[in-house]
Amino acid sequence: MREMPTVPGMVARDDPVAPLWRGTVALRVVTFLFAAVNVTIHSDEYLRPWLGWTVLGVMGLWSAFTVRSYSAERGRNWWVVGSDLAVACGLMSLSPFILTDEQYLRLVPLVTTIWACEPAVAVGALGGQVAGALAGGVLGLSTYLNRGEMTVDVVRDVVLLVGAGFVVGMASTTARRTAVRLARALRTEAATAERERLARSIHDGVLQVLARVRKRGLELGGEAAELAELAGEQEVALRSLVAAAPEESTVDGEADLRPALQLLATRRFEVSTPATRVLLPAAAVAELASLVREALSNVDEHAGEDARAWVLLEDLGDEVVLSVRDDGPGIPEGRIEDAAAEGRMGIAKSIRGRVAALGGALELQTGPGEGTEWEVRVFRAGDGGAG
């Protein structure tokens, strides 16, 4: 059974489908009482009354066990639920040895009667709508086999069993998804509140000091001006860190690409991202962040100290487009091929290799005096593209 994520600073919450399990327990108790009344009324006419009472006794013991199991989270597992389904079908299969032919003609309820419907609900609560519907189908098939003919009553029972398992399973799936989203929202809210608190503290202290150092250093000139430039770069980097969206991942292993890119912003490098999350597999996020870091490193090394760069992230739904553009001198024709031939594989491996590994598409636009622009397209699962 999937465990629910916990939110830092918060007490772990109960199983989100606990109310469904409480309902399952109540259903088991009520249906057992109904079965007990059924056996009491019809036992005198049974072919083997002693067997009917024995089955009822087993039902009582099993009901006590499942009530205890389903009342605690550790007991809500496939071993118990699967056994519940098997026991219900097994006890139901004893009906032909208990009911007389005349009782079958009068459509007297099988010895397990509606007590046998509970496993479909339990399976649905644990495994979702498909599992619940399948369990209902198994119980319906068992009902048909023990009745020996397909009547309107049997068809009705099958439909109700399948429907009950499906509906409870759907409610279970919805409850779990809602709980995950709530936990994620609470985690994001807590991270955002902490970030805002730190931002106020940093703004009132560190950022103001760095700004004054930069201003005073530029006024003094000389070596102080170099220190001023360093202070200015750290000021921009710190502002980017404070402004970056909180890092988080989903239960499916996806992560938001925005924070990884926002942290790369400096006085010379601007980063623009959407206001909403851009989710990709966590491994793809790490690769794209490294790719952008390599591209910006190339700007530092080859475009000159005064060159600027712009990083733009776009989420188009079926694909994510990431572009890195600079206003440097550009890459001369044939330069990339010459570098690869000389054994310098920075672009070939760090950029082209990463895009190829992600199954994406890469386009380079450059020329002498025209700057350089890398455009990367990463296709989401189910979509394809040429690399």
C-alpha positions as a printed Julia matrix, in Angstrom:
387×3 Matrix{Float64}:
   0.0     0.0     0.0
   1.43    3.37   -0.98
   2.55    5.46    1.98
   1.48    9.04    2.18
   4.2    11.71    2.13
   4.58   13.74    5.26
   4.99   17.48    5.4
   8.03   18.77    7.32
   7.01   20.22   10.63
   3.63   18.49   10.57
   2.32   15.35   12.24
   1.82   12.47    9.78
  -1.79   12.25    8.71
  -3.99    9.17    8.8
  -4.64    7.03    5.78
  -6.74    9.25    3.45
  -9.11    6.35    2.76
  -9.6     5.53    6.46
 -13.29    6.56    6.27
 -13.82    3.99    3.51
 -12.27    1.3     5.68
 -14.51    2.28    8.59
 -17.44    1.91    6.23
 -16.1    -1.49    5.15
 -15.97   -2.61    8.78
 -19.52   -1.43    9.38
 -20.67   -3.24    6.22
 -19.05   -6.47    7.39
 -20.83   -6.3    10.76
 -24.24   -5.46    9.3
 -24.04   -8.1     6.57
 -23.01  -10.77    9.08
 -26.04   -9.98   11.21
 -28.22  -10.28    8.1
 -26.6   -13.63    7.26
 -27.2   -14.84   10.83
 -30.91  -13.99   10.53
 -31.04  -15.73    7.15
 -29.55  -18.96    8.52
 -31.83  -18.84   11.57
 -34.94  -18.53    9.4
 -34.07  -21.2     6.84
 -31.93  -23.68    8.81
 -34.83  -26.02    9.56
 -35.3   -26.54    5.81
 -31.6   -26.95    5.0
 -30.33  -30.23    3.61
 -27.57  -30.17    6.22
 -28.47  -27.71    8.98
 -25.27  -28.47   10.91
 -23.22  -27.39    7.91
 -25.19  -24.17    7.63
 -24.51  -23.33   11.27
 -20.85  -24.29   10.84
 -20.51  -21.93    7.88
 -22.16  -19.18    9.91
 -19.68  -19.8    12.74
 -16.75  -19.53   10.33
 -18.27  -16.35    8.94
 -18.45  -14.94   12.45
 -14.82  -15.76   13.22
 -13.64  -14.38    9.89
 -15.74  -11.26   10.38
 -14.07  -10.66   13.75
 -10.63  -11.09   12.15
 -11.32   -8.74    9.23
 -12.95   -6.13   11.47
  -9.8    -6.11   13.61
  -7.52   -6.04   10.55
  -9.35   -3.32    8.65
  -9.57   -1.15   11.77
  -5.75   -0.72   11.76
  -3.7     0.56    8.84
  -1.21   -2.32    9.01
  -4.04   -4.81    8.44
  -5.16   -3.17    5.2
  -2.97   -5.2     2.87
  -3.31   -7.53   -0.08
  -2.8   -10.67    2.01
  -5.84   -9.95    4.16
  -7.98   -8.55    1.35
  -7.13  -11.42   -1.0
  -7.86  -13.95    1.71
 -11.16  -12.18    2.4
 -12.17  -12.63   -1.23
 -11.1   -16.29   -1.23
 -12.92  -17.09    2.03
 -16.13  -15.47    0.79
 -16.06  -17.46   -2.46
 -15.1   -20.63   -0.61
 -17.94  -20.42    1.92
 -20.37  -19.49   -0.84
 -19.39  -22.67   -2.72
 -20.76  -24.75    0.19
 -24.3   -23.54   -0.5
 -25.19  -26.48   -2.83
 -24.42  -28.83    0.09
 -26.68  -26.87    2.42
 -29.71  -25.68    0.4
 -32.29  -28.12   -0.93
 -33.47  -28.15   -4.54
 -36.79  -26.73   -3.41
 -35.0   -23.82   -1.73
 -33.1   -23.14   -4.93
 -36.4   -23.02   -6.82
 -37.78  -20.54   -4.25
 -34.63  -18.43   -4.66
 -33.75  -18.72   -0.97
 -30.52  -16.72   -0.43
 -27.23  -18.6    -0.51
 -25.8   -19.34    2.91
 -23.39  -16.36    2.71
 -26.1   -14.04    1.3
 -25.01  -10.35    1.19
 -22.11  -11.03    3.6
 -20.08  -12.01    0.53
 -20.27   -8.54   -1.03
 -17.83   -6.97    1.45
 -14.56   -8.18   -0.23
 -15.41   -6.2    -3.38
 -15.58   -3.04   -1.25
 -12.33   -3.92    0.57
 -10.46   -4.59   -2.67
 -11.76   -1.31   -4.12
 -10.64    0.62   -1.04
  -7.15   -0.87   -1.3
  -6.54   -1.18   -5.03
  -8.77    1.33   -6.81
 -11.65    1.1    -9.23
 -10.27   -1.54  -11.59
  -9.32   -3.92   -8.78
 -12.67   -3.32   -7.07
 -14.61   -4.03  -10.24
 -12.61   -7.22  -10.87
 -13.25   -8.42   -7.32
 -16.96   -7.73   -7.8
 -16.82   -9.74  -11.02
 -15.19  -12.69   -9.23
 -17.9   -12.66   -6.56
 -20.57  -12.36   -9.24
 -19.14  -15.35  -11.1
 -19.09  -17.33   -7.88
 -22.74  -16.42   -7.29
 -23.66  -17.62  -10.78
 -21.76  -20.9   -10.4
 -23.45  -21.65   -7.07
 -26.89  -20.7    -8.36
 -26.42  -22.87  -11.43
 -28.35  -20.6   -13.78
 -28.34  -17.02  -14.99
 -31.45  -15.4   -13.62
 -32.49  -11.78  -13.29
 -31.52  -11.9    -9.61
 -28.03  -13.19  -10.45
 -27.52  -10.52  -13.1
 -28.66   -7.89  -10.61
 -26.21   -9.19   -7.99
 -23.32   -9.16  -10.48
 -24.05   -5.59  -11.54
 -24.3    -4.44   -7.93
 -21.09   -6.21   -6.92
 -19.07   -4.84   -9.84
 -20.58   -1.39   -9.39
 -19.9    -1.31   -5.65
 -16.26   -2.32   -6.12
 -15.8     0.24   -8.91
 -17.41    3.15   -7.06
 -15.54    2.51   -3.8
 -12.31    2.07   -5.76
 -12.86    5.38   -7.54
 -13.49    7.1    -4.23
 -10.31    5.53   -2.83
  -8.19    6.69   -5.77
  -9.62   10.19   -5.61
  -9.0    10.41   -1.86
  -5.35    9.38   -2.24
  -4.71   11.84   -5.06
  -6.36   14.63   -3.1
  -4.23   13.83   -0.06
  -1.05   13.92   -2.15
  -2.0    17.26   -3.66
  -2.86   18.65   -0.24
   0.47   17.5     1.19
   2.28   19.06   -1.77
   0.37   22.33   -1.37
   1.12   22.46    2.35
   4.79   21.74    1.69
   4.95   24.47   -0.92
   3.13   26.91    1.35
   5.56   26.19    4.19
   8.56   26.57    1.88
   7.2    29.82    0.46
   6.56   31.25    3.94
  10.08   30.33    5.05
  11.55   31.79    1.88
   9.66   35.06    2.41
  10.89   35.21    6.01
  14.48   34.64    4.89
  14.06   37.14    2.05
  13.02   39.87    4.5
  15.94   39.08    6.78
  18.44   38.96    3.91
  17.08   42.13    2.33
  17.4    44.02    5.61
  20.94   42.75    6.17
  23.12   41.02    3.64
  21.72   42.52    0.43
  21.91   46.06    1.73
  25.51   45.55    2.84
  26.48   44.1    -0.55
  24.78   46.98   -2.33
  26.68   49.53   -0.22
  29.99   47.71   -0.77
  29.4    47.72   -4.52
  28.45   51.39   -4.6
  31.37   52.49   -2.41
  33.86   50.31   -4.26
  32.9    51.79   -7.62
  33.31   55.27   -6.18
  36.81   54.49   -4.89
  37.98   52.73   -8.06
  41.12   50.64   -8.39
  41.21   47.37   -6.46
  38.11   48.46   -4.6
  36.26   48.48   -7.91
  37.12   44.8    -8.41
  35.74   44.01   -4.98
  32.68   46.06   -5.89
  32.12   43.91   -8.98
  32.38   40.74   -6.9
  29.95   42.15   -4.34
  27.56   43.07   -7.15
  27.69   39.56   -8.58
  27.03   38.02   -5.18
  24.15   40.43   -4.63
  22.52   39.34   -7.9
  23.13   35.66   -7.16
  21.63   36.0    -3.69
  18.59   37.82   -5.02
  18.12   35.03   -7.57
  18.36   32.41   -4.83
  15.74   34.18   -2.71
  13.42   34.77   -5.67
  13.7    31.24   -7.09
  10.64   29.02   -6.8
  10.81   26.35   -4.05
  12.28   23.08   -5.26
   9.84   20.18   -5.1
   9.1    16.9    -6.79
   5.89   15.0    -7.38
   5.02   11.45   -6.42
   5.68   10.47  -10.03
   9.32   11.57   -9.81
   8.85   14.83  -11.7
  10.5    18.1   -10.68
  10.04   21.78  -11.49
  12.67   23.03  -13.94
  12.28   26.71  -12.97
  14.25   26.78   -9.69
  17.25   25.03  -11.25
  17.4    27.73  -13.95
  16.58   30.72  -11.75
  19.63   30.01   -9.62
  21.85   30.62  -12.67
  20.82   34.27  -12.99
  23.58   36.85  -12.49
  24.14   40.49  -13.35
  25.06   39.44  -16.9
  22.78   36.44  -17.31
  19.01   36.94  -17.24
  16.63   34.03  -16.74
  12.95   34.18  -17.72
  10.57   31.37  -16.71
   6.78   30.88  -16.67
   4.8    31.75  -13.55
   3.54   28.16  -13.27
   5.53   25.0   -12.68
   7.32   23.31  -15.58
   7.35   19.64  -14.63
   9.74   17.13  -16.19
  11.36   13.93  -14.94
  13.89   14.82  -12.25
  16.74   13.36  -14.32
  15.76   15.57  -17.29
  15.66   18.65  -15.03
  19.22   17.92  -13.83
  20.46   17.41  -17.4
  18.86   20.6   -18.71
  20.23   22.66  -15.82
  23.72   21.29  -16.54
  23.25   22.05  -20.23
  22.37   25.69  -19.53
  25.24   25.96  -17.06
  27.63   24.71  -19.77
  26.23   27.15  -22.33
  26.65   30.08  -19.93
  30.15   28.88  -19.1
  30.95   29.05  -22.81
  29.7    32.64  -22.84
  32.08   33.44  -19.97
  35.04   31.79  -21.7
  34.54   32.76  -25.33
  32.18   35.75  -25.6
  34.11   38.23  -23.48
  33.62   39.81  -20.06
  31.04   42.29  -21.32
  28.86   39.75  -23.12
  25.34   39.23  -21.84
  23.12   36.15  -22.09
  19.41   35.47  -21.86
  17.81   32.17  -20.84
  14.16   31.67  -21.81
  12.01   28.73  -20.7
   8.66   28.0   -22.39
   6.14   25.28  -21.59
   4.1    24.43  -24.69
   2.25   21.48  -23.18
   3.52   18.6   -25.28
   7.05   19.97  -25.29
   9.33   22.27  -23.29
  11.46   24.81  -25.18
  14.64   26.15  -23.61
  16.78   28.76  -25.35
  20.09   30.34  -24.38
  21.11   33.44  -26.37
  24.11   35.73  -26.01
  25.33   38.92  -27.72
  28.91   37.73  -28.13
  30.94   37.5   -31.34
  29.31   34.22  -32.38
  30.91   30.92  -33.35
  32.9    30.93  -36.61
  31.86   28.35  -39.19
  33.57   25.02  -38.64
  34.79   25.96  -35.16
  32.71   23.32  -33.37
  33.92   20.57  -35.7
  37.54   21.67  -35.28
  37.18   21.63  -31.49
  35.76   18.1   -31.61
  38.62   16.98  -33.86
  41.11   18.44  -31.38
  39.53   16.39  -28.58
  37.71   19.29  -26.9
  34.24   17.77  -26.55
  32.47   20.46  -24.46
  29.72   21.25  -26.95
  29.53   17.78  -28.46
  29.1    15.99  -25.12
  27.78   18.58  -22.68
  25.15   20.06  -24.96
  24.48   17.82  -27.94
  25.05   14.64  -25.92
  22.61   15.68  -23.21
  19.9    16.62  -25.7
  20.35   13.34  -27.56
  20.1    11.39  -24.28
  16.81   13.18  -23.5
  15.41   12.37  -26.93
  15.06   16.08  -27.66
  15.89   18.35  -30.58
  18.72   20.9   -30.69
  19.09   23.91  -32.98
  22.07   26.28  -33.13
  21.91   29.73  -34.67
  25.18   31.63  -34.82
  27.53   33.5   -37.07
  30.4    35.97  -36.9
  29.18   39.07  -35.05
  25.67   37.65  -34.62
  25.95   36.1   -31.18
  24.92   32.52  -30.4
  21.55   30.98  -29.64
  20.93   27.4   -28.55
  17.33   26.18  -28.71
  16.49   22.89  -27.02
  13.16   21.11  -27.38
  12.34   18.33  -24.94
   9.24   16.26  -25.69
   7.08   14.98  -22.87
   6.18   11.3   -22.51
   4.04   10.1   -25.39
   5.41   12.68  -27.83
   8.31   12.28  -30.13
  10.57   14.38  -32.21
  13.66   14.32  -34.22
  16.9    14.65  -32.36
